[in-house]
């Protein structure tokens, strides 16, 4: 059984330590990322599905990966990223194949949660009732894998743009393991509506990701989110306010830090881990002082 994570624990998300951009293979090996996370002070790491496949191709067995995690007293806190689950047809079929791979990872690592989301514009998404029904299917299948929590990550340029829509989908789906992921970048670049967060039971916010950014985006939102995220405290986001808001409603999920930027991914893995941990721990401590 994997060690349980608490609200005091920090997770280094996949992209924080991958040393690579979105949809690019990780520059650092599984062993390097786990060791760096442990040395920095993290309790867990995140793994993206293609990174798990790459580790297997590079000769690591499931048993080897479990041994590496045990050696460094690190758990896999989050696995990601399931997309196209909200669609039917060919896209939905492709999503089911990815979903099966993620459940294989869930059975192996027993993570805290699975991240899911929608990446296309609102014009591509079916009506909310159909999306909620498909999310219910994901929740039902995930529940068969140790009750795995499934967290919808809202992205402001998509058909699930904010916490309100994400929660409405999870609420309609009707499964307790279905909930919401609150990422600071997506929250502050989107609606940034505290009333939407307060409308969600704290127990149904299954995941939180912290990051920072400049006061206004540079270029398109997609470019800004994958190239210009800053370490917590190095930007303009009110992270203190967000952390206190989540604490106020009783969110008990561990906090993940997700940094995607040209500068951060160029760092050596130990430097990336230490910068992410220290800045996030400082932001959390300040908010909860």
Secondary structure, 3 states (H helix, E strand, C coil): CCCCCCCCCEEECHHHHHCCCCCCCCCCCHHHHHHHHHHHCCCEEEEEHHHHHHHHHCCCCHHHHHHHHHHHCCEEEEEEEECCCCCCHHHHHHHHHHHHHHHHHHHHHCCCEEEEECCCCHHHCCCHHHHHHHHHHHHHHHHCCCCCEEEEECCCCCCCCCHHHHHHHHHHHCCCCEEEEEEHHHHHHCCCCHHHHHCCCHHHEEEEEECECCCCCCCCHHHHHHHECECCCCCCCCHHHHHHHHHHCCCCCCEEECCCEHHHHCCCHHHHHHHHHHHHHHHHHHHCC
